[in-house]
Amino acid sequence: MSLLVIGVLLWSGVHLFKRLAPAMRAKMGAKGRGPIALVLMASVVLMVVGYRSADSYDLYAAPEFFRHINNLLMLLSVGLFGLGNSKSRLRSTMRHPMLTGVVVWSVAHMLVNNDTASIILFGGLLIWALLEMALINKQDKDYQPYEGGSKAGDVRLVIITLVVYLVIGGLHMWIGPSPFPMGG
């Protein structure tokens, strides 16, 4: 479990570094990108290895219908991730679509994963995303909503969201656990 906790803390710390120590991050300049990327990759490896090897136990009973809610929330989460870089008209409606996508992703996974390792992983990333949004809002007062977007951008967003969602679902079915009820 310690590898998982270290991974979540590293991920959060590195992402929050720019907000918590802006002068130090600015001093690093472009040369800081490489080391930061390496630490982020290490944090992902630690989270994956820590999660898969954690000695975990269930904290609550998750009803079967939560799987359907999870799948719907995951579709929304994938759409929110895509929205952040889209040419959709919807982009102007949200300040933090990608971080909101992390929040939705985290909640969706905590609905269906009721063990301690899942709560640490998904709960930790949920806390990070909420803290990141709060710090950005506090520090970046000059935010200007995205202007533009088109109906074609909306359509592309929907299509890409569906394709990515199906790929993620397929990968989950392959490596487990399957997010989709299998006949029976």
Residue pairs with C-beta under 8 A, 6 or more apart in sequence:
1 50
1 54
1 55
1 56
1 116
1 117
1 120
2 50
3 46
3 47
3 49
3 50
3 53
4 46
4 47
4 50
4 51
4 54
4 117
4 120
4 121
5 50
5 120
5 124
6 46
6 50
7 42
7 43
7 44
7 45
7 46
7 47
7 48
7 49
7 50
8 43
8 47
8 120
8 121
8 124
8 125
8 128
9 124
10 39
10 40
10 42
10 43
10 46
11 40
11 43
11 44
11 47
11 125
11 128
12 124
12 125
12 127
12 128
12 131
14 36
14 39
14 40
14 43
15 40
15 128
15 132
16 128
16 131
16 132
16 135
17 24
17 25
17 36
18 25
19 132
19 135
19 136
19 139
20 135
22 139
25 32
28 35
28 36
47 121
50 117
51 117
51 118
51 121
54 116
54 117
54 120
56 115
56 116
56 117
56 118
57 115
57 116
58 114
58 115
59 114
59 115
59 116
59 119
60 114
61 114
62 111
62 112
62 113
62 114
66 111
66 112
67 112
67 179
67 181
69 108
69 111
70 108
70 109
70 111
70 112
70 179
71 169
71 179
71 180
73 104
73 105
73 107
73 108
73 111
74 104
74 105
74 108
74 165
74 168
74 179
75 161
75 162
75 165
76 101
76 104
77 101
77 102
77 104
77 105
77 108
78 101
78 161
78 164
78 165
78 168
79 101
79 157
79 158
79 161
80 94
80 97
80 98
80 100
80 101
80 104
81 97
81 98
81 101
82 157
82 160
82 161
82 164
83 90
83 91
83 94
83 97
83 98
83 101
83 157
84 91
84 97
84 98
84 101
86 149
86 153
86 156
86 157
86 160
87 148
87 149
87 150
87 152
87 153
87 156
88 149
88 150
88 153
88 154
88 156
88 157
89 149
89 150
89 151
89 153
89 154
90 149
90 154
90 157
91 97
91 146
91 149
91 153
92 145
92 146
92 147
92 148
92 149
93 145
94 100
95 133
95 136
95 137
95 143
95 145
96 132
96 133
96 136
99 129
99 132
99 133
100 129
100 133
102 125
102 126
102 128
102 129
103 126
103 129
103 130
105 122
105 125
106 122
106 123
106 125
106 126
106 129
107 122
107 126
109 118
109 121
109 122
110 118
110 119
110 122
110 123
110 126
112 179
113 119
113 122
137 143
169 179
169 180
172 178
172 179
173 179
173 180
